Amino acid sequence: MLTSDILRNMWPHADTTVAGLTDGMMAAMPTVFATYGLTSDLVVAHAMAQFSEECGAGTEVVENLNYSAQGLMNTWPSRFDATKAAAFARDPEKIANEVYNGRMGNVIGSDDGWTYRGRGGSQVTGRDGYASLGQTLGLDLVGTPDLVNDPTHFLACAVADFIQCGCLPFAVNDDVSGVTYHLNGGYIGLADRTVWLAKWKSALNVSGAAAHDTLWVQQSLNQLGTTPPLVTDGSYGPATAAAVTAFQLAHGLQVDGKVGPQTIAALEQALAGP
């Protein structure tokens, strides 16, 4: 069970960034965890591992976009060459609007990229992300995005986003790759997230569980003839994500490489045959 002592030990500097963050999280925890189905220490460990990586254990609750020119070219090589990177380097607001506007609901030519940059335990990003999360929680996050980092709402925002991204079944089945892909949209920081997960499992005295859900997806896709066949290892890696994407494309589903209810239903229907 996650206690105040454990949280303070794992996130020792959280209150120096957001005053009262630890107490706010602990006060919200019973209601938030019950509401969103974080009913086991294994799932809590997965959620907290992701949040620990995303927000630096409570010390980086607003996205840091203060990139050097080289950092811009490394992070967004398709967007920045040397000349353009030099013009944007060390200007976080200008960078945010350049890399985020025109997607995630952000309006081109506006300040949306900066206004709706990453915040909170899950680093929710983009006008659409804030709007969806706010609708779920009954908060005006579009009008007041900093509410995401209010100690009263911090945990609820992070956990609700974790659930909306489809992470829960992968957490239940101890698949850190699947959780990472569904929250992050890729595998950025997977090694660090895996280390955080080991730390949280140790703190909460959790042992691992088999990744049945991802294993079922891999076995199902193989049975349906995916090429090349997937290694059935229960880990939601790039090959599995690519195979899921191909299946979605072939079956007229939303193509995002994520295993949500519609994709699961389509897999089951395909396995059942005509």
C-alpha positions in Angstrom: 0.0 0.0 0.0 1.3 3.5 -0.9 1.8 5.5 2.3 2.9 9.0 2.9 6.3 7.8 4.0 6.8 5.8 0.8 5.8 8.7 -1.4 8.1 11.1 0.5 11.0 8.7 0.2 10.4 8.1 -3.5 9.7 11.8 -4.3 11.8 13.5 -1.7 11.9 17.0 -3.4 8.3 17.1 -4.7 7.2 19.7 -2.1 10.0 22.1 -3.0 8.6 22.4 -6.5 4.9 22.5 -5.7 4.2 23.3 -2.0 1.9 20.8 -0.4 2.1 18.4 -3.3 2.7 15.2 -1.2 -0.1 16.0 1.2 -2.4 16.8 -1.7 -1.7 13.5 -3.4 -2.2 11.5 -0.3 -5.5 13.2 0.5 -6.8 12.5 -3.0 -5.4 9.0 -3.2 -8.2 6.8 -1.7 -10.9 8.4 -3.9 -8.8 8.6 -7.0 -7.4 5.1 -7.0 -10.8 3.6 -6.3 -12.5 5.7 -9.0 -10.1 4.7 -11.7 -9.5 1.1 -10.8 -5.9 1.3 -9.4 -6.9 -1.5 -7.0 -3.6 -3.4 -6.7 -0.1 -2.4 -5.7 1.2 -3.7 -9.0 -1.0 -1.2 -11.0 -0.1 1.6 -8.5 3.6 0.8 -9.1 3.2 1.0 -12.8 1.3 4.3 -12.6 3.8 5.9 -10.2 6.8 4.6 -12.2 5.4 6.4 -15.3 4.6 9.6 -13.4 8.1 9.5 -11.7 9.7 9.5 -15.1 7.3 12.0 -16.7 7.6 14.7 -14.1 11.0 13.9 -12.5 9.4 12.6 -9.3 7.5 15.8 -8.8 10.4 18.1 -9.6 9.7 18.8 -13.3 5.9 19.3 -13.4 6.1 21.7 -16.3 7.8 20.7 -19.5 11.3 22.1 -19.9 11.7 23.4 -23.5 14.9 25.3 -22.9 16.8 23.4 -25.6 20.2 24.2 -27.1 20.6 24.2 -30.8 22.1 20.8 -30.7 19.3 19.6 -28.4 16.7 20.8 -30.9 18.3 18.9 -33.8 18.6 15.8 -31.7 15.0 15.9 -30.4 13.3 17.0 -33.6 15.7 16.3 -36.5 13.0 16.6 -39.1 12.0 20.1 -37.9 15.4 21.8 -37.2 18.5 22.1 -39.3 21.5 24.0 -37.9 20.3 27.4 -39.1 16.8 27.1 -37.8 18.0 25.5 -34.5 20.3 28.5 -33.9 17.3 30.8 -34.4 15.1 29.0 -31.8 17.7 27.9 -29.3 17.0 28.8 -25.6 13.6 30.3 -26.4 11.2 27.9 -24.8 8.0 29.7 -25.8 9.0 30.0 -29.4 10.1 26.4 -29.5 6.8 25.2 -28.0 4.7 27.0 -30.6 6.9 25.8 -33.4 6.8 22.1 -32.4 3.3 21.8 -31.0 1.1 24.1 -33.0 -0.9 22.6 -35.8 -1.4 19.4 -33.9 -3.0 18.1 -30.7 -5.7 20.7 -31.2 -3.3 23.6 -31.0 -4.0 26.4 -33.5 -1.3 27.5 -35.9 -0.2 31.1 -35.3 -1.4 31.0 -31.7 0.3 30.7 -28.4 -1.3 27.3 -27.8 1.9 25.3 -28.0 3.3 27.2 -25.1 0.0 27.4 -23.1 -0.7 23.7 -23.4 2.8 22.4 -23.1 3.3 19.3 -20.9 2.2 19.5 -17.3 1.5 17.3 -14.3 2.4 13.7 -13.4 1.6 12.4 -16.8 2.7 15.5 -18.7 -0.6 16.0 -20.5 0.1 18.1 -23.7 -2.0 19.9 -26.3 -5.3 21.8 -26.2 -7.2 18.6 -27.0 -5.4 16.7 -24.2 -6.3 19.4 -21.6 -9.9 19.6 -22.9 -10.4 15.9 -22.7 -8.9 15.5 -19.3 -10.8 18.6 -18.0 -14.1 17.1 -19.3 -13.4 13.9 -17.5 -12.6 15.6 -14.2 -15.1 18.5 -14.4 -12.3 21.1 -14.5 -11.7 24.0 -16.8 -8.2 22.9 -17.8 -8.3 24.8 -21.1 -9.0 28.0 -19.4 -6.7 27.4 -16.4 -4.1 24.8 -17.5 -2.1 25.2 -14.3 -4.8 23.5 -12.4 -3.1 20.3 -13.5 -0.4 21.1 -11.0 -2.6 22.1 -8.2 -1.9 19.7 -5.3 -5.7 19.1 -5.0 -6.0 17.9 -8.6 -2.5 16.7 -9.4 -3.0 13.0 -8.7 -6.5 12.9 -10.3 -5.2 14.5 -13.4 -2.3 12.1 -13.7 -4.3 9.0 -13.0 -7.3 10.0 -15.2 -4.8 10.6 -18.1 -3.2 7.2 -17.4 -6.6 5.6 -17.8 -7.7 7.6 -20.8 -4.5 6.6 -22.6 -5.4 2.9 -22.2 -2.6 2.0 -19.8 -4.6 0.0 -17.2 -4.8 -3.4 -18.9 -1.0 -3.3 -19.6 -0.3 -2.3 -16.0 -2.5 -5.1 -14.7 -0.5 -7.6 -16.7 2.9 -6.0 -15.7 3.8 -4.9 -19.3 6.0 -1.8 -18.9 6.5 -1.5 -22.6 2.8 -1.5 -23.2 2.1 1.0 -20.5 4.9 3.3 -21.8 3.7 3.1 -25.4 0.1 3.9 -24.5 1.0 6.8 -22.2 3.9 8.2 -24.2 2.9 7.3 -27.8 6.3 5.7 -28.2 9.1 4.3 -26.0 10.9 7.4 -25.0 12.6 6.8 -21.6 11.6 3.1 -21.5 14.8 2.1 -19.8 14.4 4.8 -17.1 10.7 3.9 -16.7 11.7 0.2 -16.2 14.2 1.3 -13.5 11.5 3.4 -11.8 9.1 0.4 -11.9 11.6 -1.8 -10.2 12.0 0.9 -7.5 8.3 1.2 -7.0 7.8 -2.5 -6.9 10.4 -2.8 -4.2 8.9 0.1 -2.2 5.4 -1.5 -2.4 6.6 -5.1 -2.0 5.2 -6.2 -5.4 6.2 -9.2 -7.4 5.7 -9.4 -11.1 2.8 -10.9 -13.1 2.7 -12.4 -16.5 1.8 -10.2 -19.4 -1.2 -12.2 -20.6 -3.0 -9.3 -22.5 0.0 -8.5 -24.7 0.7 -12.1 -25.1 -2.8 -12.7 -26.3 -2.5 -9.9 -28.8 0.7 -11.3 -30.2 -0.7 -14.8 -30.4 -3.9 -13.6 -32.0 -2.0 -11.6 -34.6 0.2 -14.5 -35.4 -2.8 -16.8 -35.7 -4.3 -14.3 -38.2 -1.1 -14.4 -40.3 0.8 -11.3 -39.4 4.0 -11.0 -41.3 6.7 -11.4 -40.1 5.4 -13.5 -37.1 5.7 -11.8 -33.8 7.9 -13.1 -31.0 5.3 -14.0 -28.3 7.2 -12.5 -25.3 4.3 -10.5 -23.7 6.2 -7.2 -24.3 4.5 -4.5 -26.3 7.5 -3.5 -28.4 7.9 -1.8 -31.7 7.2 -4.9 -33.8 3.9 -5.6 -31.9 2.9 -1.9 -32.2 3.6 -2.1 -36.0 1.5 -5.3 -36.3 -1.4 -3.8 -34.4 -1.2 -0.7 -36.7 -1.3 -2.9 -39.8 -4.3 -4.8 -38.4 -6.1 -1.6 -37.6 -5.5 -0.2 -41.1 -6.8 -3.4 -42.7 -9.9 -3.4 -40.6 -11.0 0.2 -40.9 -10.2 1.1 -37.3 -8.6 4.2 -35.9 -4.9 3.7 -36.7 -2.9 4.5 -33.6 -1.0 1.3 -32.8 -2.8 1.1 -29.4 -4.9 -1.8 -28.2 -8.2 -0.3 -27.2 -11.7 -1.8 -26.9 -12.4 -1.5 -30.6 -9.2 -3.2 -31.6 -9.7 -6.0 -29.1 -13.3 -6.5 -30.4 -12.0 -6.6 -34.0 -9.3 -9.2 -33.1 -11.9 -11.4 -31.4 -14.2 -11.1 -34.4 -11.4 -11.9 -36.8 -10.4 -14.9 -34.7 -14.0 -16.2 -34.7 -14.1 -16.1 -38.5 -17.0 -15.5 -40.8 
